Amino acid sequence: MLEARAHQQLKQLLRQEGGIRWPHHLTMSRLVARSLRRADHTLVRLAPGSDPDWLVGLLVPLALGDAPIALVVSDPLRRRLQQVEMPRLKAVGLHLPCWEGSAGAPDEAPLWLLNHAELELAWHQGQLGQRQLVIPEAERLHQQLRQALDRPIENSDWERLRRVLPSAEPSLLSLHERMSRRIFAHPRTPSGLVPISPEEEAPLRHLLALLGPLPEAWQLWRSAVGPGWTSWASVDRELLQWRLHRQPLEPLEAMEGLLHHRGAVLVGQFGRSAAPAGISPQVSVNLSDPPLSDPLPLYAPLGQPFPNSPHFGTHLLDHCRRLVLGQSGLTIVLVDEQSQRLSLASALAAEFGRRVGHESTAPESNGVICCGWQWWLEHQGRLPLPRQVIVGPLPITSLEDPLTAARVNRLRQAGRDWFRELLLPEAMTRLQLALAGLRRGGGRLAVLDGRLRSRSWGHQVLSALEPWVALTRLLPP
């Protein structure tokens, strides 16, 4: 039986390595082996920021089983598998032969290693067959699949289309000029993104429907049609250029059938958050570590201004100065809006000098890094554990983001609570992932967003941060 064999092999590996750093290795191994044997849908929840050492419990059943599998990983995780985890397996006589790349894996290849773009291509071309899916970064599945399903149109694609269809050049030039005027007339947004409505796309779609064979980029763009998709332009106003994007609101709906009639093991750092939309597992197991005995010191005083207040910038700078003053160790300041972040970094650097950097991966021992949330989530694993994290505005996605606005509008039309069903859960997941290193390092958290204490939903955020203890005033560390 696969579960028993995986259990024994993993015990041997852990014994040979001389210790168990993660307490749920054997449980993980049995869950994965059972799911592969039964070909069911299993969701394993891990604590945000879990040490990737848990991967070995996932890989041992894959090395012992004979079911055809597609293992879906990001490029950084692929490197870890190849450089760390596979040598660990080889040390106890286990081998994990992998077929890699977007070319369809032969039937005799038991394991096909794919990134998310290669998974989308394999699904689109019908190459997955009956392979079960194993997805060890399920908390990023929707984001990665949306990027894989993005249908961009570059300036070079317009040029290529005009060369392929010279008879349509006047009409294409007229359409491009009309769209350019509309896009550059749109008010500036912090993200530089401009929404494109279906009505604004309609003339271009009608023209393409009348033309002959289209280049691949245009074929993909035309095929991404329906209310489940939305479009926007990313604008470079300095170069007077724009790029057209089209992405699905819910990628698992756009890839309908991906999880049907095949087994799937999804492992994600969700903590207590809800599973992503479109995932309804038959088995759901929580392997999050128990709450820490030492509560997280939290500085979030009453009466703070909201991020849209004209005084918020001054409030943010004054409190960051007080929080950084005399603090040893690394301080992370999280602000998503770029102009606000750059202004804050400049003002802090004027006072604290070279200690302050903007999205720097080589900080001083008592450095201060001002960065956006996505940058921190992607780079925190390569930086020292912070002793302090300062949150400016909470990471609630702005409705100025066209994709978020379209997803919200869909829920609003259905009469659903779009804030508590979409924006708030995603913000809490982002917050917990960003604070994982802070908990391990025993540092403190400061939230300078007045909504935490003033809004009715603030208690949900505070609950997600448990255990914590309030800091009513700042003292030297």
C-alpha positions in Angstrom: 0.0 0.0 0.0 1.4 3.4 -1.1 0.7 5.1 2.3 2.7 2.5 4.3 5.6 2.5 1.8 5.8 6.3 1.8 5.6 6.3 5.6 8.5 4.0 6.0 10.7 5.7 3.4 10.1 9.1 4.9 10.9 7.9 8.4 14.2 6.5 7.1 15.0 9.8 5.4 14.2 11.8 8.4 16.2 9.5 10.7 19.2 9.7 8.4 19.0 13.5 8.4 19.0 13.4 12.2 15.9 15.3 13.1 12.4 16.5 12.3 12.1 20.3 11.8 8.5 20.2 10.8 6.1 18.1 13.0 3.7 17.0 10.2 6.0 15.3 7.7 4.4 11.8 8.1 0.9 13.1 8.1 1.6 15.0 4.9 3.1 11.9 3.3 0.1 9.7 4.2 -2.4 12.4 2.9 -0.7 12.7 -0.4 -0.3 9.0 -0.9 -3.9 8.4 -0.1 -5.1 11.1 -2.5 -2.9 9.7 -5.3 -4.2 6.2 -4.7 -7.9 7.3 -4.6 -7.5 10.0 -7.3 -9.6 12.5 -5.2 -9.3 16.2 -4.5 -7.3 17.0 -1.3 -6.5 20.4 0.1 -3.8 20.7 2.7 -3.6 24.0 4.6 -0.3 25.2 6.0 0.5 28.1 8.2 1.5 31.3 6.2 5.3 31.5 5.9 5.8 27.7 6.6 9.4 26.5 6.1 9.6 24.8 2.7 11.2 21.7 4.4 7.6 20.3 4.3 8.2 19.6 0.6 9.9 16.3 1.2 6.7 14.8 2.7 5.0 15.7 -0.6 7.7 14.3 -2.8 8.2 10.8 -1.3 4.8 9.5 -2.3 5.4 10.9 -5.8 8.7 9.0 -6.1 7.1 5.7 -5.0 3.8 5.9 -6.8 3.1 4.9 -10.4 0.2 7.2 -11.2 0.9 9.7 -14.0 1.3 13.1 -12.4 1.7 16.7 -13.4 3.6 18.7 -10.7 2.9 22.4 -11.1 5.5 24.7 -9.5 6.8 28.2 -9.9 10.3 28.7 -11.2 11.8 29.4 -7.8 10.3 26.3 -6.4 11.5 24.3 -9.4 15.0 25.3 -8.6 14.6 24.3 -4.9 13.3 20.9 -6.0 16.3 20.3 -8.3 19.0 21.7 -6.0 17.7 20.6 -2.5 14.8 18.2 -2.5 15.8 15.7 -5.2 19.3 15.2 -3.7 17.6 14.5 -0.3 15.6 11.8 -2.0 18.5 10.4 -3.8 20.4 10.1 -0.5 18.0 7.3 0.5 17.8 5.6 -2.8 14.6 7.4 -4.1 14.6 8.9 -7.6 12.1 11.3 -9.1 12.6 11.3 -12.9 10.9 14.4 -14.3 9.8 15.3 -17.8 10.2 19.0 -18.2 9.1 21.6 -20.7 5.9 22.5 -22.6 6.3 19.7 -25.1 3.8 16.9 -24.2 5.2 14.3 -21.8 5.2 10.7 -23.1 2.8 8.3 -21.4 5.6 6.4 -19.9 7.0 9.5 -18.1 5.4 9.2 -14.6 6.0 12.8 -13.6 5.7 16.0 -15.7 7.2 19.1 -14.1 5.4 22.2 -15.3 5.1 25.9 -14.5 1.7 27.6 -14.6 2.2 28.9 -18.2 3.2 25.4 -19.4 0.2 23.9 -17.5 -2.2 26.3 -19.3 -0.6 25.4 -22.7 -0.8 21.6 -21.9 -4.5 22.0 -20.9 -5.3 24.1 -24.0 -3.7 21.5 -26.3 -5.3 18.5 -24.5 -2.0 17.0 -23.4 -2.7 16.4 -19.8 -4.6 13.2 -20.4 -5.5 11.5 -17.1 -2.6 12.9 -15.2 -3.4 13.9 -11.6 -2.4 17.4 -10.6 -0.1 18.2 -7.6 0.1 21.9 -6.8 2.3 22.8 -3.9 1.8 26.6 -4.0 -2.0 26.6 -4.1 -2.2 30.0 -2.4 -0.7 31.5 -5.6 -2.7 29.4 -8.0 -5.2 32.0 -9.2 -2.6 34.8 -9.5 -0.2 32.6 -11.5 -2.9 31.2 -13.8 -4.2 34.7 -14.5 -0.7 35.7 -15.6 -0.5 32.5 -17.7 -3.9 33.3 -19.3 -3.0 37.0 -20.0 -3.6 37.8 -23.6 -1.3 40.9 -24.2 -1.2 42.9 -27.4 2.1 44.8 -27.8 2.9 47.7 -30.2 4.8 45.1 -32.3 1.6 43.0 -32.6 -0.2 46.0 -34.2 2.7 46.4 -36.7 2.7 42.7 -37.5 -1.0 42.7 -38.1 -0.7 45.6 -40.5 2.0 43.8 -42.4 0.0 40.5 -42.6 -3.2 42.4 -43.7 -2.1 45.5 -45.7 -5.6 46.1 -47.1 -6.8 46.7 -43.5 -4.1 49.1 -42.6 -6.2 52.3 -42.8 -8.9 50.9 -40.6 -6.3 49.5 -38.1 -4.5 52.8 -37.9 -7.8 54.6 -37.3 -8.8 52.2 -34.6 -5.4 52.4 -32.9 -5.5 56.2 -32.9 -9.0 56.3 -31.5 -8.1 53.9 -28.7 -4.9 55.9 -28.0 -6.8 59.1 -27.6 -9.3 57.5 -25.2 -6.5 55.8 -23.1 -4.3 58.9 -22.7 -7.3 61.1 -21.9 -8.1 58.9 -18.9 -7.0 60.4 -15.6 -3.7 59.2 -14.3 -3.9 56.3 -11.8 -1.2 55.2 -9.3 -0.9 51.9 -11.1 -0.8 53.3 -14.6 -3.7 51.0 -15.7 -6.7 52.2 -17.7 -9.9 50.0 -17.9 -11.1 49.1 -21.4 -14.9 48.4 -21.6 -16.4 45.8 -24.0 -18.0 48.7 -25.9 -14.6 50.2 -26.5 -13.3 46.9 -27.7 -16.2 46.1 -30.0 -15.1 48.0 -33.1 -11.7 46.2 -33.0 -13.4 42.8 -32.5 -15.8 43.4 -35.4 -13.0 44.4 -37.7 -10.9 41.3 -36.8 -13.9 39.1 -37.4 -13.9 40.3 -41.0 -10.2 39.8 -41.7 -8.4 36.7 -42.8 -6.0 34.5 -40.8 -4.6 36.4 -37.8 -1.2 36.2 -36.1 -1.1 34.1 -33.0 -1.3 36.9 -30.4 -4.4 38.2 -32.1 -6.0 34.8 -32.3 -5.5 34.3 -28.6 -6.9 37.8 -27.8 -10.0 37.2 -29.9 -10.6 33.8 -28.3 -10.6 35.4 -24.8 -14.2 36.5 -25.1 -17.2 36.6 -22.7 -18.3 38.2 -19.5 -15.7 36.2 -17.6 -12.9 38.3 -19.1 -11.9 41.9 -18.7 -9.5 44.2 -20.5 -7.2 47.1 -19.6 -4.3 49.0 -20.9 -0.9 49.5 -19.1 0.3 53.0 -20.0 3.8 54.5 -20.3 3.0 58.2 -20.5 6.6 59.2 -20.9 7.0 57.1 -24.1 3.4 57.6 -25.1 2.9 53.9 -25.5 0.3 51.5 -24.2 -0.1 47.7 -24.0 -3.5 45.9 -24.2 -4.2 43.2 -21.7 -7.0 40.7 -21.3 -7.3 38.4 -18.3 -10.0 36.1 -16.8 -11.9 37.2 -13.7 -11.6 33.6 -12.3 -9.0 31.5 -14.1 -10.4 28.1 -13.1 -13.6 29.1 -14.9 -11.6 30.1 -18.0 -9.9 26.7 -17.7 -13.1 24.8 -17.2 -12.5 21.1 -16.8 -9.0 21.4 -15.5 -9.9 19.8 -12.1 -12.7 17.6 -13.5 -12.4 13.8 -13.7 -8.8 13.9 -12.4 -7.2 13.7 -8.9 -5.7 16.8 -7.5 -3.5 17.5 -4.4 -3.3 21.2 -3.5 -1.1 22.4 -0.7 -1.3 26.1 0.2 -0.4 28.5 3.0 -3.9 29.6 3.7 -3.9 29.5 7.4 -7.5 30.1 8.5 -8.4 31.8 5.2 -11.1 30.3 2.9 -10.0 28.1 0.0 -9.7 29.9 -3.4 -12.8 30.2 -5.6 -13.4 27.2 -7.8 -11.7 24.7 -5.4 -14.1 22.3 -3.6 -12.0 19.5 -2.1 -13.3 16.2 -1.0 -10.7 16.1 1.8 -9.5 19.3 3.6 -6.8 19.0 6.3 -5.3 21.8 8.4 -1.6 21.3 9.2 -1.0 24.8 10.4 1.2 25.0 13.4 -0.7 25.8 16.7 -0.8 29.5 17.7 2.4 30.9 19.1 2.6 31.1 22.9 4.3 34.5 22.6 1.8 37.1 21.4 2.8 39.5 18.6 3.3 43.1 20.0 0.9 45.3 18.0 1.1 49.1 17.8 -2.2 50.4 16.4 -3.4 53.4 18.4 -7.0 54.7 18.3 -7.8 57.9 16.4 -5.5 57.4 13.4 -6.5 59.0 10.1 -7.7 56.9 7.1 -5.4 56.5 4.0 -7.6 58.9 2.0 -7.2 61.7 4.6 -5.1 64.7 3.5 -3.2 64.3 6.8 -2.3 60.6 6.3 1.1 61.3 4.6 2.2 63.4 7.6 0.9 60.9 10.1 2.7 58.1 8.3 6.1 59.9 8.3 5.8 61.1 11.9 5.0 57.6 13.2 7.6 55.9 11.0 10.3 58.2 12.5 9.3 57.3 16.1 9.1 53.6 15.2 12.5 53.5 13.5 14.3 55.7 16.1 16.5 53.5 18.3 15.2 50.2 16.7 17.8 47.5 16.2 17.4 45.0 13.4 15.6 45.2 10.1 12.5 47.4 9.7 10.1 46.8 6.8 7.7 49.7 5.8 4.9 48.5 3.6 3.2 51.0 1.3 1.8 50.0 -2.0 1.1 53.4 -3.7 4.4 54.2 -5.4 4.5 58.0 -5.2 3.6 57.9 -1.5 6.2 55.2 -0.9 9.0 57.0 -2.7 8.2 60.3 -0.8 8.3 58.4 2.5 11.6 56.7 1.7 13.1 60.0 0.7 12.0 61.7 3.9 13.2 58.9 6.1 16.5 58.8 4.3 17.0 62.5 5.0 16.8 61.7 8.7 18.3 58.2 9.0 20.7 58.3 6.1 22.0 55.1 4.4 20.0 52.9 6.7 17.0 53.6 4.5 16.5 51.9 1.1 13.8 51.5 -1.4 13.1 47.8 -2.3 16.7 46.9 -1.6 17.8 43.3 -1.2 21.1 44.3 0.6 20.0 46.2 3.7 22.2 47.2 6.6 21.9 45.2 9.9 19.6 47.9 11.2 18.3 49.0 7.8 14.9 50.3 6.8 13.3 49.0 3.6 10.4 50.8 2.1 8.6 48.5 -0.3 5.3 47.4 -1.8 3.4 44.4 -0.6 4.1 42.2 -3.7 7.8 43.0 -3.6 8.0 42.0 0.0 6.1 38.7 -0.5 8.4 37.8 -3.3 11.7 38.7 -1.6 11.2 38.2 2.1 12.7 34.7 1.9 16.0 36.1 0.8 16.2 38.8 3.5 17.0 38.7 7.2 14.1 38.2 9.5 12.6 41.7 10.3 12.5 43.0 13.8 9.7 45.4 12.9 7.1 45.6 10.2 5.3 48.9 9.7 2.0 48.7 7.7 0.9 52.0 6.1 -2.5 51.4 4.4 -3.8 47.9 4.8 -3.3 45.8 1.7 -6.9 46.1 0.4 -6.8 46.2 -3.4 -8.0 49.5 -4.8 -11.0 49.6 -7.1 -8.8 51.7 -9.5 -7.2 48.3 -10.5 -9.3 47.3 -13.5 -9.2 43.5 -12.7 -10.3 44.1 -9.2 -13.1 46.5 -10.3 -14.4 43.9 -12.8 -14.4 41.1 -10.2 -16.2 43.4 -7.7 -18.7 44.5 -10.3 -19.5 40.8 -11.0 -20.3 40.2 -7.3 -22.2 43.4 -7.0 -24.5 42.5 -9.9 -25.2 39.2 -8.1 -26.2 41.1 -5.0 -23.2 39.7 -2.9 -21.1 41.4 -0.3 -18.1 42.0 -2.5 -16.0 43.6 0.2 -16.3 40.8 2.8 -16.3 38.0 0.2 -13.4 39.2 -2.0 -11.3 42.2 -0.9 -11.1 41.6 2.8 -10.2 37.9 2.7 -7.5 38.5 0.1 -6.1 41.4 2.2 -6.0 39.2 5.3 -4.2 36.4 3.5 -1.7 38.9 2.1 -1.2 40.3 5.6 -0.6 36.9 7.2 1.9 35.9 4.6 3.8 39.2 5.0 4.1 38.8 8.8 5.3 35.2 8.8 9.0 36.1 9.2 8.1 38.7 11.9 6.5 36.0 14.1 9.6 33.7 13.7 11.9 36.6 14.6 10.0 37.8 17.6 9.5 41.4 16.3 6.7 43.9 16.6 4.0 45.1 14.2 2.7 48.6 13.7 -0.5 49.3 11.7 -0.9 53.0 10.9 -4.2 52.6 9.0 -7.1 54.1 11.1 -9.6 51.8 9.5 -8.3 48.9 11.6 -9.8 50.4 14.8 -12.7 52.4 13.3 -14.3 50.1 10.7 -16.7 47.3 11.6 -14.5 44.8 9.8 -11.4 45.7 11.7 -12.1 43.0 14.3 -11.8 40.4 11.6 -8.3 41.6 10.8 -7.3 41.7 14.4 -8.7 38.1 14.8 -6.5 37.0 11.9 -3.5 38.4 13.7 -4.1 36.4 16.9 -2.3 36.0 19.2 -1.2 39.6 19.8 -0.8 42.1 22.6 -1.4 45.8 22.3 1.4 48.3 22.6 -0.2 51.5 23.9 3.0 53.6 23.7 6.3 53.2 22.1 9.3 52.4 24.3 13.0 51.9 23.3 13.6 48.3 22.3 
